[in-house]
């Protein structure tokens, strides 16, 4: 029996508050793998749990945290032994069951992966769901013959965000040298150039003109984190046999387009679902994150102690635009 601290969100009719509660490990389910958490992170989805109307959490009180990394304490699966370093992203962590914002967590064994040899627990959470999602998107681009040429024009939208910044850094690590990055804040241009952008474009420049059914062929590959009208304007701009990986909806969930980019230019539109990405393929992605994709220049990351997490969550407006890793 071990006492531990967990961050618990409580909802009222007017707001959601975050506070620490002391729990005991025997209160956790008897089946699954018990993990002592070393690191977690803060994702956009985690932030949404502070809004009861967002629909991310159906029930309160709850412990969020969709990602975590740590060491196995006990296991109902012979594949995982005490002391094994493991990581978890997605599935129902922090949504269906209590998540990674606690000193201990117990999850089904098939939600866990062993940490790759060339990756630290901290690096795993520097990536988290954002890096994992970006890596899946990049692999989709790499499957297309059109992206064999590393001088081909690529675009990453929302490039200062978690997914966008990792996608940019991964593509740069792989040798692509004609990447355009979009941002709402052009003061971040130097930062995006450091991550690997050859060109930086204001996001609103993508939608300033009316959408055409087909437009000048501009990009071979796009990783789009915005969706909505941004994606509508990008599809007609794709090269012959171009590929778009859609992995976000920050600009909207509606997509009004035509079939012409698909039937006249052979454009492929991939949807990226990192939450339920197949387990057998997860291992391959995390191995890439530990090796070929590991950035030369990592996106900006802030590390804070677990005992600061409640304060961060109770802030009306986050005080940082960098990625945040939680250390336990």
TORDREN-332067 format. One record per residue (C-alpha): residue number from 1; x, y, z. Coordinates in pm, whole numbers, plus 50000, padded with zeros to 5 digits. Example, Ala and Ser with C-alpha at 12.3 -4.5 7.8 and 13.67 -1.06 7.14 Angstrom:
BEGIN
1, 51230, 49550, 50780;
2, 51367, 49894, 50714;
***
This chain:
BEGIN
1, 50000, 50000, 50000;
2, 50149, 50330, 49886;
3, 50005, 50677, 49937;
4, 50044, 50904, 49637;
5, 49934, 51242, 49507;
6, 49699, 51281, 49212;
7, 49571, 51592, 49042;
8, 49191, 51583, 49051;
9, 48959, 51808, 48852;
10, 48626, 51898, 49010;
11, 48346, 52066, 48816;
12, 48072, 52299, 48935;
13, 47802, 52475, 48734;
14, 48038, 52765, 48668;
15, 48394, 52633, 48651;
16, 48645, 52350, 48685;
17, 48918, 52355, 48948;
18, 49232, 52146, 48987;
19, 49362, 52031, 49326;
20, 49576, 51751, 49468;
21, 49429, 51455, 49650;
22, 49602, 51174, 49838;
23, 49512, 50826, 49717;
24, 49628, 50472, 49794;
25, 49751, 50231, 49528;
26, 49517, 49948, 49643;
27, 49230, 50170, 49528;
28, 49352, 50119, 49172;
29, 49210, 49832, 48959;
30, 49348, 49486, 49034;
31, 49426, 49410, 48671;
32, 49667, 49597, 48447;
33, 50014, 49740, 48498;
34, 50097, 49974, 48785;
35, 50347, 50240, 48680;
36, 50538, 50490, 48891;
37, 50535, 50802, 48677;
38, 50854, 50996, 48612;
39, 50730, 51241, 48347;
40, 50413, 51352, 48174;
41, 50326, 51653, 47961;
42, 50052, 51902, 47882;
43, 49866, 51868, 47554;
44, 49590, 52078, 47403;
45, 49346, 51800, 47489;
46, 49460, 51808, 47852;
47, 49389, 52181, 47864;
48, 49038, 52122, 47734;
49, 48954, 51916, 48042;
50, 48938, 52245, 48233;
51, 48629, 52331, 48028;
52, 48342, 52104, 48131;
53, 48155, 52198, 47812;
54, 48438, 52081, 47585;
55, 48312, 51723, 47601;
56, 48661, 51580, 47652;
57, 48567, 51450, 47997;
58, 48218, 51316, 48047;
59, 48245, 51280, 48421;
60, 48404, 51478, 48702;
61, 48591, 51444, 48936;
62, 48869, 51298, 48723;
63, 49246, 51285, 48686;
64, 49353, 51393, 48336;
65, 49684, 51340, 48157;
66, 49678, 51157, 47823;
67, 50053, 51084, 47825;
68, 50300, 50949, 48078;
69, 50635, 50772, 48107;
70, 50776, 50585, 48404;
71, 50875, 50246, 48545;
72, 50670, 49934, 48608;
73, 50590, 49851, 48971;
74, 50357, 49551, 48927;
75, 50213, 49382, 48620;
76, 49952, 49123, 48520;
77, 50140, 49068, 48192;
78, 50465, 48871, 48174;
79, 50587, 49101, 47898;
80, 50624, 49383, 48152;
81, 50843, 49331, 48457;
82, 50909, 49554, 48759;
83, 51168, 49814, 48667;
84, 51084, 49823, 48296;
85, 51078, 50174, 48149;
86, 50747, 50230, 47970;
87, 50546, 50502, 47801;
88, 50182, 50557, 47717;
89, 50001, 50798, 47485;
90, 49639, 50802, 47379;
91, 49383, 50524, 47411;
92, 49160, 50616, 47705;
93, 49431, 50744, 47937;
94, 49312, 51053, 48121;
95, 48976, 51035, 47943;
96, 48811, 50698, 48011;
97, 49022, 50622, 48317;
98, 49241, 50831, 48547;
99, 49548, 50946, 48361;
100, 49906, 51054, 48396;
101, 49869, 51349, 48633;
102, 49944, 51135, 48935;
103, 50250, 50980, 49093;
104, 50115, 50632, 49014;
105, 49877, 50507, 48747;
106, 49741, 50169, 48643;
107, 49646, 50098, 48283;
108, 49577, 49794, 48063;
109, 49900, 49632, 47952;
110, 49817, 49669, 47582;
111, 49817, 50047, 47621;
112, 50185, 50047, 47720;
113, 50504, 50032, 47518;
114, 50853, 49963, 47642;
115, 51077, 50265, 47608;
116, 51309, 50238, 47303;
117, 51676, 50196, 47392;
118, 51785, 50530, 47246;
119, 51515, 50737, 47417;
120, 51499, 50870, 47773;
121, 51179, 50894, 47977;
122, 51205, 51272, 47963;
123, 51251, 51275, 47585;
124, 50946, 51050, 47548;
125, 50736, 51315, 47718;
126, 50901, 51598, 47529;
127, 50744, 51423, 47232;
128, 50422, 51300, 47393;
129, 50109, 51287, 47181;
130, 50221, 51593, 46983;
131, 50547, 51437, 46866;
132, 50384, 51098, 46810;
133, 50111, 51254, 46594;
134, 50365, 51455, 46395;
135, 50574, 51144, 46334;
136, 50275, 50953, 46196;
137, 50198, 51244, 45965;
138, 50556, 51259, 45839;
139, 50556, 50886, 45762;
140, 50245, 50938, 45548;
141, 50429, 51199, 45342;
142, 50732, 50974, 45305;
143, 50522, 50698, 45149;
144, 50445, 50909, 44844;
145, 50692, 50891, 44552;
146, 50646, 51267, 44509;
147, 50843, 51332, 44829;
148, 51155, 51137, 44729;
149, 51312, 51468, 44621;
150, 51431, 51645, 44937;
151, 51415, 51979, 44754;
152, 51043, 51942, 44691;
153, 50821, 52217, 44840;
154, 50648, 52118, 45164;
155, 50418, 52308, 45399;
156, 50353, 52276, 45772;
157, 50062, 52477, 45911;
158, 50035, 52589, 46272;
159, 50409, 52538, 46298;
160, 50453, 52696, 46642;
161, 50211, 52445, 46795;
162, 50313, 52110, 46938;
163, 50237, 51892, 46635;
164, 50347, 52153, 46382;
165, 50680, 52230, 46548;
166, 50770, 51862, 46570;
167, 50664, 51798, 46210;
168, 50887, 52083, 46099;
169, 51186, 51960, 46299;
170, 51142, 51600, 46179;
171, 51127, 51700, 45813;
172, 51436, 51917, 45858;
173, 51621, 51630, 46027;
174, 51538, 51410, 45727;
175, 51698, 51663, 45492;
176, 51403, 51847, 45339;
177, 51519, 52202, 45271;
178, 51219, 52373, 45109;
179, 50970, 52374, 45397;
180, 50726, 52660, 45438;
181, 50593, 52706, 45791;
182, 50281, 52904, 45873;
183, 50211, 53090, 46195;
184, 49968, 53353, 46323;
185, 50261, 53526, 46494;
186, 50536, 53633, 46256;
187, 50756, 53734, 46551;
188, 50820, 53357, 46576;
189, 50984, 53351, 46232;
190, 51340, 53319, 46364;
191, 51235, 53029, 46587;
192, 51071, 52849, 46295;
193, 51378, 52906, 46080;
194, 51588, 52750, 46354;
195, 51360, 52443, 46348;
196, 51412, 52408, 45974;
197, 51176, 52636, 45784;
198, 51310, 52786, 45462;
199, 51011, 53020, 45441;
200, 50764, 53154, 45698;
201, 50415, 53262, 45599;
202, 50138, 53430, 45796;
203, 49851, 53182, 45827;
204, 49589, 53429, 45708;
205, 49777, 53461, 45377;
206, 49656, 53110, 45293;
207, 49292, 53215, 45302;
208, 49307, 53575, 45178;
209, 49194, 53477, 44826;
210, 48866, 53299, 44744;
211, 48899, 52921, 44721;
212, 48949, 52790, 44366;
213, 48856, 52445, 44245;
214, 49216, 52408, 44124;
215, 49499, 52657, 44170;
216, 49867, 52688, 44084;
217, 50053, 52374, 44193;
218, 50253, 52494, 44493;
219, 50316, 52213, 44743;
220, 50406, 51845, 44711;
221, 50333, 51760, 45074;
222, 50142, 51931, 45352;
223, 50105, 51857, 45722;
224, 49799, 52051, 45830;
225, 49717, 52104, 46196;
226, 49446, 52364, 46135;
227, 49169, 52217, 45920;
228, 48864, 52420, 45823;
229, 48911, 52696, 45563;
230, 49290, 52655, 45569;
231, 49266, 52296, 45449;
232, 49001, 52398, 45194;
233, 49246, 52645, 45038;
234, 49540, 52403, 45045;
235, 49389, 52109, 44857;
236, 49365, 52300, 44524;
237, 49731, 52407, 44565;
238, 49872, 52055, 44569;
239, 50112, 51921, 44307;
240, 50028, 51619, 44097;
241, 50026, 51312, 44327;
242, 50071, 51538, 44627;
243, 49982, 51431, 44979;
244, 49815, 51608, 45270;
245, 49818, 51474, 45626;
246, 49535, 51633, 45827;
247, 49588, 51614, 46202;
248, 49413, 51908, 46363;
249, 49108, 52135, 46364;
250, 49231, 52457, 46526;
251, 49079, 52659, 46238;
252, 48755, 52461, 46219;
253, 48598, 52120, 46165;
254, 48411, 52186, 45841;
255, 48573, 52097, 45508;
256, 48407, 52232, 45194;
257, 48596, 52112, 44888;
258, 48554, 51943, 44550;
259, 48671, 51612, 44409;
260, 48890, 51783, 44148;
261, 49222, 51778, 44342;
262, 49169, 51405, 44394;
263, 49054, 51295, 44048;
264, 49255, 51538, 43832;
265, 49579, 51559, 44031;
266, 49575, 51235, 44226;
267, 49604, 51415, 44559;
268, 49591, 51194, 44869;
269, 49434, 51323, 45191;
270, 49527, 51125, 45502;
271, 49350, 51162, 45834;
272, 49585, 51115, 46130;
273, 49437, 50943, 46437;
274, 49712, 50902, 46695;
275, 49478, 50806, 46981;
276, 49397, 50456, 46854;
277, 49692, 50407, 46622;
278, 49758, 50031, 46592;
279, 49989, 49894, 46859;
280, 50213, 49707, 46613;
281, 50274, 50031, 46424;
282, 50327, 50237, 46740;
283, 50650, 50051, 46808;
284, 50783, 50148, 46466;
285, 50691, 50514, 46515;
286, 50855, 50533, 46858;
287, 51167, 50369, 46720;
288, 51182, 50642, 46455;
289, 51138, 50903, 46728;
290, 51431, 50750, 46913;
291, 51656, 50743, 46605;
292, 51598, 50885, 46256;
293, 51345, 51150, 46358;
294, 51518, 51273, 46673;
295, 51558, 51647, 46609;
296, 51882, 51838, 46588;
297, 51690, 52137, 46720;
298, 51410, 52039, 46959;
299, 51101, 52257, 46985;
300, 51111, 52479, 47292;
301, 51021, 52285, 47605;
302, 50960, 52399, 47961;
303, 50996, 52149, 48248;
304, 50794, 52207, 48564;
305, 50752, 52008, 48884;
306, 50436, 51805, 48946;
307, 50356, 52023, 49247;
308, 50321, 52321, 49009;
309, 50069, 52151, 48783;
310, 49757, 52257, 48972;
311, 49863, 52621, 48950;
312, 49921, 52589, 48575;
313, 49580, 52433, 48521;
314, 49398, 52689, 48732;
315, 49543, 52979, 48532;
316, 49275, 53144, 48322;
317, 49521, 53178, 48035;
318, 49838, 52965, 47999;
319, 50146, 53180, 48053;
320, 50368, 52993, 47808;
321, 50356, 52898, 47441;
322, 50631, 52637, 47478;
323, 50567, 52269, 47525;
324, 50543, 52173, 47893;
325, 50689, 51857, 48048;
326, 50591, 51758, 48402;
327, 50861, 51605, 48622;
328, 50762, 51392, 48922;
***
